[in-house]
């Protein structure tokens, strides 16, 4: 299934969280938090400004991003969980 976000929305696939801490302790699945880091899979065309022009998106497909912990709406595509969120929910692009 293909999904194309509308306006200023972005489709993000969460990246897996670390299995162990910096000290070498393994984290059980029940104690893991959902990661707030992901990869942009699809990007909408951008928001329409008040004067009718379209504002370009700052993120592009393939970018790794940090986003708010509770951002977006979870959707399942081909058995894989993704998030659909507004561009405003993205905090930073990781280089």
Biopython code that builds the backbone (N, CA, C, O; Angstrom):
import numpy as np
from Bio.PDB.StructureBuilder import StructureBuilder

atoms = [
    (1, "UNK", "N", (0.841, -1.180, 0.000)),
    (1, "UNK", "CA", (0.000, 0.000, 0.000)),
    (1, "UNK", "C", (0.888, 1.246, 0.000)),
    (1, "UNK", "O", (1.873, 1.311, 0.736)),
    (2, "UNK", "N", (0.537, 2.229, -0.824)),
    (2, "UNK", "CA", (1.258, 3.501, -0.840)),
    (2, "UNK", "C", (0.406, 4.542, -0.136)),
    (2, "UNK", "O", (-0.823, 4.527, -0.213)),
    (3, "UNK", "N", (1.086, 5.439, 0.547)),
    (3, "UNK", "CA", (0.406, 6.499, 1.284)),
    (3, "UNK", "C", (1.102, 7.805, 0.985)),
    (3, "UNK", "O", (2.317, 7.910, 1.150)),
    (4, "UNK", "N", (0.352, 8.809, 0.545)),
    (4, "UNK", "CA", (0.900, 10.128, 0.252)),
    (4, "UNK", "C", (0.275, 11.126, 1.225)),
    (4, "UNK", "O", (-0.923, 11.395, 1.142)),
    (5, "UNK", "N", (1.075, 11.682, 2.155)),
    (5, "UNK", "CA", (0.540, 12.650, 3.119)),
    (5, "UNK", "C", (0.045, 13.922, 2.429)),
    (5, "UNK", "O", (0.547, 14.303, 1.371)),
    (6, "UNK", "N", (-0.934, 14.563, 3.034)),
    (6, "UNK", "CA", (-1.488, 15.804, 2.511)),
    (6, "UNK", "C", (-0.909, 17.004, 3.247)),
    (6, "UNK", "O", (-0.498, 16.897, 4.402)),
    (7, "UNK", "N", (-0.881, 18.141, 2.570)),
    (7, "UNK", "CA", (-0.442, 19.424, 3.120)),
    (7, "UNK", "C", (0.893, 19.321, 3.858)),
    (7, "UNK", "O", (1.884, 18.889, 3.269)),
    (8, "UNK", "N", (0.938, 19.712, 5.145)),
    (8, "UNK", "CA", (2.217, 19.743, 5.871)),
    (8, "UNK", "C", (2.413, 18.494, 6.728)),
    (8, "UNK", "O", (3.045, 18.556, 7.782)),
    (9, "UNK", "N", (1.876, 17.370, 6.282)),
    (9, "UNK", "CA", (2.029, 16.125, 7.044)),
    (9, "UNK", "C", (3.180, 15.280, 6.493)),
    (9, "UNK", "O", (3.548, 15.376, 5.322)),
    (10, "UNK", "N", (3.736, 14.443, 7.387)),
    (10, "UNK", "CA", (4.911, 13.638, 7.066)),
    (10, "UNK", "C", (4.653, 12.213, 7.549)),
    (10, "UNK", "O", (4.080, 12.013, 8.620)),
    (11, "UNK", "N", (5.073, 11.226, 6.765)),
    (11, "UNK", "CA", (4.989, 9.824, 7.155)),
    (11, "UNK", "C", (6.363, 9.399, 7.648)),
    (11, "UNK", "O", (7.346, 9.487, 6.913)),
    (12, "UNK", "N", (6.433, 8.930, 8.912)),
    (12, "UNK", "CA", (7.708, 8.593, 9.545)),
    (12, "UNK", "C", (7.671, 7.154, 10.036)),
    (12, "UNK", "O", (6.684, 6.708, 10.622)),
    (13, "UNK", "N", (8.768, 6.431, 9.786)),
    (13, "UNK", "CA", (8.931, 5.078, 10.332)),
    (13, "UNK", "C", (9.866, 5.184, 11.524)),
    (13, "UNK", "O", (10.980, 5.692, 11.404)),
    (14, "UNK", "N", (9.411, 4.704, 12.677)),
    (14, "UNK", "CA", (10.244, 4.749, 13.888)),
    (14, "UNK", "C", (11.465, 3.868, 13.719)),
    (14, "UNK", "O", (11.387, 2.781, 13.148)),
    (15, "UNK", "N", (12.603, 4.350, 14.225)),
    (15, "UNK", "CA", (13.824, 3.554, 14.245)),
    (15, "UNK", "C", (13.868, 2.787, 15.561)),
    (15, "UNK", "O", (13.347, 3.254, 16.574)),
    (16, "UNK", "N", (14.484, 1.621, 15.545)),
    (16, "UNK", "CA", (14.548, 0.776, 16.734)),
    (16, "UNK", "C", (15.368, 1.435, 17.828)),
    (16, "UNK", "O", (16.358, 2.113, 17.553)),
    (17, "UNK", "N", (14.951, 1.233, 19.071)),
    (17, "UNK", "CA", (15.672, 1.796, 20.211)),
    (17, "UNK", "C", (16.821, 0.876, 20.602)),
    (17, "UNK", "O", (16.895, -0.275, 20.172)),
    (18, "UNK", "N", (17.702, 1.404, 21.417)),
    (18, "UNK", "CA", (18.879, 0.663, 21.863)),
    (18, "UNK", "C", (18.471, -0.531, 22.729)),
    (18, "UNK", "O", (17.529, -0.449, 23.517)),
    (19, "UNK", "N", (19.190, -1.633, 22.570)),
    (19, "UNK", "CA", (18.934, -2.841, 23.351)),
    (19, "UNK", "C", (19.608, -2.799, 24.716)),
    (19, "UNK", "O", (19.156, -3.458, 25.652)),
    (20, "UNK", "N", (20.699, -2.021, 24.837)),
    (20, "UNK", "CA", (21.370, -1.947, 26.129)),
    (20, "UNK", "C", (21.816, -0.514, 26.409)),
    (20, "UNK", "O", (21.946, 0.308, 25.502)),
    (21, "UNK", "N", (22.043, -0.245, 27.673)),
    (21, "UNK", "CA", (22.436, 1.096, 28.101)),
    (21, "UNK", "C", (23.926, 1.321, 27.852)),
    (21, "UNK", "O", (24.648, 0.404, 27.460)),
    (22, "UNK", "N", (24.372, 2.548, 28.085)),
    (22, "UNK", "CA", (25.795, 2.872, 27.920)),
    (22, "UNK", "C", (26.650, 2.098, 28.907)),
    (22, "UNK", "O", (27.822, 1.833, 28.637)),
    (23, "UNK", "N", (26.080, 1.730, 30.051)),
    (23, "UNK", "CA", (26.809, 0.961, 31.061)),
    (23, "UNK", "C", (26.858, -0.534, 30.778)),
    (23, "UNK", "O", (27.522, -1.278, 31.499)),
    (24, "UNK", "N", (26.152, -0.986, 29.723)),
    (24, "UNK", "CA", (26.187, -2.389, 29.344)),
    (24, "UNK", "C", (25.008, -3.215, 29.828)),
    (24, "UNK", "O", (24.986, -4.429, 29.621)),
    (25, "UNK", "N", (24.017, -2.582, 30.475)),
    (25, "UNK", "CA", (22.842, -3.309, 30.945)),
    (25, "UNK", "C", (21.838, -3.482, 29.814)),
    (25, "UNK", "O", (21.582, -2.542, 29.061)),
    (26, "UNK", "N", (21.270, -4.673, 29.690)),
    (26, "UNK", "CA", (20.260, -4.922, 28.669)),
    (26, "UNK", "C", (18.890, -4.481, 29.171)),
    (26, "UNK", "O", (18.532, -4.710, 30.327)),
    (27, "UNK", "N", (18.140, -3.854, 28.293)),
    (27, "UNK", "CA", (16.823, -3.337, 28.644)),
    (27, "UNK", "C", (15.770, -4.344, 28.177)),
    (27, "UNK", "O", (15.744, -4.683, 26.993)),
    (28, "UNK", "N", (14.897, -4.835, 29.072)),
    (28, "UNK", "CA", (13.844, -5.764, 28.646)),
    (28, "UNK", "C", (12.787, -5.040, 27.812)),
    (28, "UNK", "O", (12.615, -3.827, 27.938)),
    (29, "UNK", "N", (12.080, -5.790, 26.959)),
    (29, "UNK", "CA", (11.071, -5.202, 26.084)),
    (29, "UNK", "C", (9.989, -4.461, 26.854)),
    (29, "UNK", "O", (9.466, -3.456, 26.372)),
    (30, "UNK", "N", (9.647, -4.942, 28.037)),
    (30, "UNK", "CA", (8.578, -4.312, 28.815)),
    (30, "UNK", "C", (8.981, -2.950, 29.361)),
    (30, "UNK", "O", (8.110, -2.133, 29.658)),
    (31, "UNK", "N", (10.269, -2.684, 29.499)),
    (31, "UNK", "CA", (10.745, -1.419, 30.067)),
    (31, "UNK", "C", (11.138, -0.407, 29.001)),
    (31, "UNK", "O", (11.432, 0.744, 29.324)),
    (32, "UNK", "N", (11.147, -0.817, 27.737)),
    (32, "UNK", "CA", (11.566, 0.093, 26.669)),
    (32, "UNK", "C", (10.501, 1.147, 26.398)),
    (32, "UNK", "O", (9.303, 0.866, 26.441)),
    (33, "UNK", "N", (10.952, 2.350, 26.121)),
    (33, "UNK", "CA", (10.052, 3.408, 25.673)),
    (33, "UNK", "C", (10.062, 3.429, 24.164)),
    (33, "UNK", "O", (11.040, 3.023, 23.535)),
    (34, "UNK", "N", (8.974, 3.903, 23.578)),
    (34, "UNK", "CA", (8.951, 4.029, 22.131)),
    (34, "UNK", "C", (9.957, 5.100, 21.731)),
    (34, "UNK", "O", (9.997, 6.166, 22.344)),
    (35, "UNK", "N", (10.763, 4.834, 20.719)),
    (35, "UNK", "CA", (11.768, 5.813, 20.325)),
    (35, "UNK", "C", (11.143, 7.068, 19.723)),
    (35, "UNK", "O", (10.085, 7.006, 19.095)),
    (36, "UNK", "N", (11.801, 8.197, 19.920)),
    (36, "UNK", "CA", (11.325, 9.457, 19.335)),
    (36, "UNK", "C", (12.241, 9.856, 18.177)),
    (36, "UNK", "O", (12.438, 11.038, 17.898)),
    (37, "UNK", "N", (12.785, 8.855, 17.522)),
    (37, "UNK", "CA", (13.676, 9.051, 16.387)),
    (37, "UNK", "C", (13.136, 8.200, 15.249)),
    (37, "UNK", "O", (12.717, 7.063, 15.463)),
    (38, "UNK", "N", (13.146, 8.751, 14.034)),
    (38, "UNK", "CA", (12.613, 8.002, 12.912)),
    (38, "UNK", "C", (13.161, 8.461, 11.582)),
    (38, "UNK", "O", (13.936, 9.413, 11.496)),
    (39, "UNK", "N", (12.732, 7.753, 10.536)),
    (39, "UNK", "CA", (13.153, 8.065, 9.174)),
    (39, "UNK", "C", (11.928, 8.496, 8.378)),
    (39, "UNK", "O", (10.891, 7.833, 8.420)),
    (40, "UNK", "N", (12.047, 9.602, 7.653)),
    (40, "UNK", "CA", (10.939, 10.138, 6.863)),
    (40, "UNK", "C", (10.757, 9.253, 5.624)),
    (40, "UNK", "O", (11.689, 9.053, 4.845)),
    (41, "UNK", "N", (9.543, 8.732, 5.462)),
    (41, "UNK", "CA", (9.229, 7.845, 4.349)),
    (41, "UNK", "C", (8.543, 8.616, 3.214)),
    (41, "UNK", "O", (8.833, 8.381, 2.041)),
    (42, "UNK", "N", (7.639, 9.530, 3.562)),
    (42, "UNK", "CA", (6.927, 10.323, 2.555)),
    (42, "UNK", "C", (6.623, 11.704, 3.130)),
    (42, "UNK", "O", (6.462, 11.868, 4.339)),
    (43, "UNK", "N", (6.548, 12.694, 2.235)),
    (43, "UNK", "CA", (6.338, 14.085, 2.632)),
    (43, "UNK", "C", (5.214, 14.674, 1.778)),
    (43, "UNK", "O", (5.148, 14.431, 0.573)),
    (44, "UNK", "N", (4.330, 15.451, 2.415)),
    (44, "UNK", "CA", (3.277, 16.141, 1.687)),
    (44, "UNK", "C", (3.831, 17.338, 0.932)),
    (44, "UNK", "O", (5.010, 17.662, 1.071)),
    (45, "UNK", "N", (2.998, 18.000, 0.135)),
    (45, "UNK", "CA", (3.465, 19.127, -0.676)),
    (45, "UNK", "C", (3.757, 20.399, 0.108)),
    (45, "UNK", "O", (4.450, 21.277, -0.404)),
    (46, "UNK", "N", (3.259, 20.526, 1.320)),
    (46, "UNK", "CA", (3.503, 21.723, 2.131)),
    (46, "UNK", "C", (2.209, 22.440, 2.469)),
    (46, "UNK", "O", (1.163, 22.193, 1.869)),
    (47, "UNK", "N", (2.307, 23.330, 3.441)),
    (47, "UNK", "CA", (1.144, 24.073, 3.917)),
    (47, "UNK", "C", (0.814, 25.214, 2.964)),
    (47, "UNK", "O", (1.708, 25.805, 2.358)),
    (48, "UNK", "N", (-0.474, 25.521, 2.834)),
    (48, "UNK", "CA", (-0.907, 26.662, 2.027)),
    (48, "UNK", "C", (-0.973, 27.877, 2.938)),
    (48, "UNK", "O", (-1.672, 27.859, 3.951)),
    (49, "UNK", "N", (-0.243, 28.939, 2.580)),
    (49, "UNK", "CA", (-0.211, 30.172, 3.371)),
    (49, "UNK", "C", (-1.500, 30.965, 3.171)),
    (49, "UNK", "O", (-2.316, 30.642, 2.307)),
    (50, "UNK", "N", (-1.666, 32.000, 3.978)),
    (50, "UNK", "CA", (-2.871, 32.830, 3.909)),
    (50, "UNK", "C", (-3.038, 33.513, 2.558)),
    (50, "UNK", "O", (-4.162, 33.760, 2.121)),
    (51, "UNK", "N", (-1.919, 33.822, 1.889)),
    (51, "UNK", "CA", (-2.004, 34.498, 0.583)),
    (51, "UNK", "C", (-2.185, 33.510, -0.575)),
    (51, "UNK", "O", (-2.211, 33.923, -1.735)),
    (52, "UNK", "N", (-2.310, 32.205, -0.277)),
    (52, "UNK", "CA", (-2.583, 31.215, -1.316)),
    (52, "UNK", "C", (-1.361, 30.499, -1.856)),
    (52, "UNK", "O", (-1.499, 29.544, -2.620)),
    (53, "UNK", "N", (-0.170, 30.932, -1.479)),
    (53, "UNK", "CA", (1.043, 30.253, -1.961)),
    (53, "UNK", "C", (1.348, 29.054, -1.067)),
    (53, "UNK", "O", (0.955, 29.019, 0.099)),
    (54, "UNK", "N", (2.042, 28.087, -1.621)),
    (54, "UNK", "CA", (2.394, 26.882, -0.869)),
    (54, "UNK", "C", (3.790, 27.037, -0.270)),
    (54, "UNK", "O", (4.741, 27.375, -0.976)),
    (55, "UNK", "N", (3.908, 26.788, 1.037)),
    (55, "UNK", "CA", (5.177, 26.882, 1.751)),
    (55, "UNK", "C", (5.865, 25.520, 1.671)),
    (55, "UNK", "O", (5.290, 24.506, 2.066)),
    (56, "UNK", "N", (7.086, 25.500, 1.162)),
    (56, "UNK", "CA", (7.826, 24.243, 0.987)),
    (56, "UNK", "C", (8.158, 23.606, 2.333)),
    (56, "UNK", "O", (8.301, 24.295, 3.343)),
    (57, "UNK", "N", (8.278, 22.281, 2.329)),
    (57, "UNK", "CA", (8.602, 21.526, 3.547)),
    (57, "UNK", "C", (10.100, 21.600, 3.825)),
    (57, "UNK", "O", (10.908, 21.647, 2.897)),
    (58, "UNK", "N", (10.467, 21.608, 5.104)),
    (58, "UNK", "CA", (11.874, 21.643, 5.503)),
    (58, "UNK", "C", (12.492, 20.247, 5.503)),
    (58, "UNK", "O", (13.707, 20.107, 5.368)),
    (59, "UNK", "N", (11.658, 19.209, 5.655)),
    (59, "UNK", "CA", (12.165, 17.834, 5.660)),
    (59, "UNK", "C", (11.928, 17.187, 4.301)),
    (59, "UNK", "O", (11.038, 17.585, 3.549)),
    (60, "UNK", "N", (12.748, 16.176, 4.005)),
    (60, "UNK", "CA", (12.635, 15.444, 2.744)),
    (60, "UNK", "C", (12.628, 13.958, 3.034)),
    (60, "UNK", "O", (13.002, 13.531, 4.126)),
    (61, "UNK", "N", (12.205, 13.170, 2.062)),
    (61, "UNK", "CA", (12.229, 11.718, 2.207)),
    (61, "UNK", "C", (13.657, 11.261, 2.460)),
    (61, "UNK", "O", (14.593, 11.735, 1.816)),
    (62, "UNK", "N", (13.819, 10.334, 3.404)),
    (62, "UNK", "CA", (15.134, 9.804, 3.725)),
    (62, "UNK", "C", (15.808, 10.483, 4.906)),
    (62, "UNK", "O", (16.776, 9.943, 5.439)),
    (63, "UNK", "N", (15.331, 11.653, 5.337)),
    (63, "UNK", "CA", (15.908, 12.336, 6.499)),
    (63, "UNK", "C", (15.628, 11.552, 7.781)),
    (63, "UNK", "O", (14.555, 10.969, 7.943)),
    (64, "UNK", "N", (16.607, 11.546, 8.689)),
    (64, "UNK", "CA", (16.374, 11.014, 10.033)),
    (64, "UNK", "C", (16.004, 12.194, 10.915)),
    (64, "UNK", "O", (16.670, 13.230, 10.895)),
    (65, "UNK", "N", (14.932, 12.031, 11.693)),
    (65, "UNK", "CA", (14.407, 13.148, 12.473)),
    (65, "UNK", "C", (14.149, 12.756, 13.922)),
    (65, "UNK", "O", (13.986, 11.579, 14.246)),
    (66, "UNK", "N", (14.116, 13.770, 14.787)),
    (66, "UNK", "CA", (13.662, 13.635, 16.167)),
    (66, "UNK", "C", (12.292, 14.293, 16.251)),
    (66, "UNK", "O", (12.069, 15.355, 15.670)),
    (67, "UNK", "N", (11.375, 13.657, 16.977)),
    (67, "UNK", "CA", (10.030, 14.218, 17.082)),
    (67, "UNK", "C", (9.520, 14.105, 18.508)),
    (67, "UNK", "O", (10.092, 13.394, 19.334)),
    (68, "UNK", "N", (8.425, 14.823, 18.784)),
    (68, "UNK", "CA", (7.804, 14.797, 20.114)),
    (68, "UNK", "C", (7.417, 13.379, 20.493)),
    (68, "UNK", "O", (7.073, 12.570, 19.631)),
    (69, "UNK", "N", (7.473, 13.083, 21.775)),
    (69, "UNK", "CA", (7.202, 11.732, 22.275)),
    (69, "UNK", "C", (5.810, 11.236, 21.894)),
    (69, "UNK", "O", (5.653, 10.071, 21.529)),
    (70, "UNK", "N", (4.821, 12.082, 21.969)),
    (70, "UNK", "CA", (3.440, 11.679, 21.689)),
    (70, "UNK", "C", (2.930, 12.243, 20.369)),
    (70, "UNK", "O", (1.724, 12.434, 20.207)),
    (71, "UNK", "N", (3.812, 12.507, 19.440)),
    (71, "UNK", "CA", (3.439, 13.130, 18.167)),
    (71, "UNK", "C", (2.815, 12.116, 17.221)),
    (71, "UNK", "O", (3.145, 10.930, 17.248)),
    (72, "UNK", "N", (1.922, 12.598, 16.398)),
    (72, "UNK", "CA", (1.412, 11.826, 15.282)),
    (72, "UNK", "C", (0.351, 10.796, 15.602)),
    (72, "UNK", "O", (-0.016, 10.567, 16.754)),
    (73, "UNK", "N", (-0.126, 10.183, 14.524)),
    (73, "UNK", "CA", (-1.126, 9.132, 14.584)),
    (73, "UNK", "C", (-0.502, 7.865, 14.043)),
    (73, "UNK", "O", (0.067, 7.871, 12.952)),
    (74, "UNK", "N", (-0.600, 6.775, 14.795)),
    (74, "UNK", "CA", (0.000, 5.516, 14.354)),
    (74, "UNK", "C", (-0.869, 4.868, 13.286)),
    (74, "UNK", "O", (-2.090, 4.790, 13.420)),
    (75, "UNK", "N", (-0.211, 4.400, 12.209)),
    (75, "UNK", "CA", (-0.868, 3.645, 11.146)),
    (75, "UNK", "C", (0.006, 2.438, 10.828)),
    (75, "UNK", "O", (1.226, 2.485, 10.987)),
    (76, "UNK", "N", (-0.624, 1.362, 10.380)),
    (76, "UNK", "CA", (0.114, 0.159, 10.030)),
    (76, "UNK", "C", (0.038, -0.026, 8.519)),
    (76, "UNK", "O", (-1.050, -0.159, 7.958)),
    (77, "UNK", "N", (1.199, -0.034, 7.860)),
    (77, "UNK", "CA", (1.289, -0.223, 6.417)),
    (77, "UNK", "C", (2.087, -1.485, 6.129)),
    (77, "UNK", "O", (3.257, -1.575, 6.499)),
    (78, "UNK", "N", (1.477, -2.444, 5.483)),
    (78, "UNK", "CA", (2.131, -3.708, 5.145)),
    (78, "UNK", "C", (2.761, -4.360, 6.378)),
    (78, "UNK", "O", (3.854, -4.920, 6.288)),
    (79, "UNK", "N", (2.089, -4.293, 7.517)),
    (79, "UNK", "CA", (2.564, -4.923, 8.743)),
    (79, "UNK", "C", (3.606, -4.137, 9.517)),
    (79, "UNK", "O", (4.086, -4.610, 10.547)),
    (80, "UNK", "N", (3.972, -2.942, 9.046)),
    (80, "UNK", "CA", (4.985, -2.118, 9.707)),
    (80, "UNK", "C", (4.307, -0.856, 10.249)),
    (80, "UNK", "O", (3.542, -0.202, 9.540)),
    (81, "UNK", "N", (4.596, -0.518, 11.515)),
    (81, "UNK", "CA", (3.989, 0.668, 12.110)),
    (81, "UNK", "C", (4.703, 1.940, 11.663)),
    (81, "UNK", "O", (5.932, 2.008, 11.656)),
    (82, "UNK", "N", (3.920, 2.937, 11.295)),
    (82, "UNK", "CA", (4.414, 4.251, 10.892)),
    (82, "UNK", "C", (3.655, 5.305, 11.667)),
    (82, "UNK", "O", (2.653, 5.002, 12.314)),
    (83, "UNK", "N", (4.121, 6.532, 11.608)),
    (83, "UNK", "CA", (3.440, 7.678, 12.208)),
    (83, "UNK", "C", (3.151, 8.703, 11.126)),
    (83, "UNK", "O", (4.002, 8.981, 10.280)),
    (84, "UNK", "N", (1.946, 9.265, 11.153)),
    (84, "UNK", "CA", (1.611, 10.408, 10.310)),
    (84, "UNK", "C", (1.547, 11.596, 11.251)),
    (84, "UNK", "O", (0.748, 11.615, 12.188)),
    (85, "UNK", "N", (2.399, 12.598, 10.997)),
    (85, "UNK", "CA", (2.467, 13.759, 11.888)),
    (85, "UNK", "C", (2.625, 15.040, 11.088)),
    (85, "UNK", "O", (2.996, 15.019, 9.914)),
    (86, "UNK", "N", (2.339, 16.141, 11.737)),
    (86, "UNK", "CA", (2.565, 17.451, 11.122)),
    (86, "UNK", "C", (4.051, 17.773, 11.168)),
    (86, "UNK", "O", (4.779, 17.284, 12.032)),
    (87, "UNK", "N", (4.482, 18.589, 10.245)),
    (87, "UNK", "CA", (5.889, 19.002, 10.215)),
    (87, "UNK", "C", (6.259, 19.741, 11.505)),
    (87, "UNK", "O", (7.410, 19.685, 11.940)),
    (88, "UNK", "N", (5.299, 20.427, 12.116)),
    (88, "UNK", "CA", (5.545, 21.161, 13.369)),
    (88, "UNK", "C", (5.937, 20.241, 14.523)),
    (88, "UNK", "O", (6.594, 20.684, 15.465)),
    (89, "UNK", "N", (5.540, 18.948, 14.464)),
    (89, "UNK", "CA", (5.875, 18.001, 15.531)),
    (89, "UNK", "C", (7.312, 17.512, 15.446)),
    (89, "UNK", "O", (7.808, 16.899, 16.391)),
    (90, "UNK", "N", (7.996, 17.773, 14.328)),
    (90, "UNK", "CA", (9.375, 17.365, 14.162)),
    (90, "UNK", "C", (10.278, 18.414, 14.820)),
    (90, "UNK", "O", (10.177, 19.606, 14.529)),
    (91, "UNK", "N", (11.161, 17.950, 15.712)),
    (91, "UNK", "CA", (12.010, 18.860, 16.459)),
    (91, "UNK", "C", (13.327, 19.171, 15.750)),
    (91, "UNK", "O", (13.817, 20.298, 15.807)),
    (92, "UNK", "N", (13.904, 18.158, 15.075)),
    (92, "UNK", "CA", (15.215, 18.350, 14.456)),
    (92, "UNK", "C", (15.457, 17.302, 13.380)),
    (92, "UNK", "O", (14.864, 16.223, 13.393)),
    (93, "UNK", "N", (16.342, 17.643, 12.450)),
    (93, "UNK", "CA", (16.821, 16.712, 11.425)),
    (93, "UNK", "C", (18.215, 16.269, 11.854)),
    (93, "UNK", "O", (19.057, 17.102, 12.191)),
    (94, "UNK", "N", (18.460, 14.962, 11.843)),
    (94, "UNK", "CA", (19.753, 14.417, 12.255)),
    (94, "UNK", "C", (20.634, 14.267, 11.032)),
    (94, "UNK", "O", (20.228, 13.653, 10.046)),
    (95, "UNK", "N", (21.852, 14.829, 11.084)),
    (95, "UNK", "CA", (22.802, 14.715, 9.966)),
    (95, "UNK", "C", (23.640, 13.470, 10.092)),
    (95, "UNK", "O", (24.492, 13.210, 9.242)),
]
sb = StructureBuilder()
sb.init_structure("model")
sb.init_model(0)
sb.init_chain("A")
sb.init_seg("    ")
for serial, (resi, resn, name, xyz) in enumerate(atoms, 1):
    if name == "N":
        sb.init_residue(resn, " ", resi, " ")
    sb.init_atom(name, np.array(xyz, "f"), 0.0, 1.0, " ", f" {name:<3s}", serial, name[0])
structure = sb.get_structure()
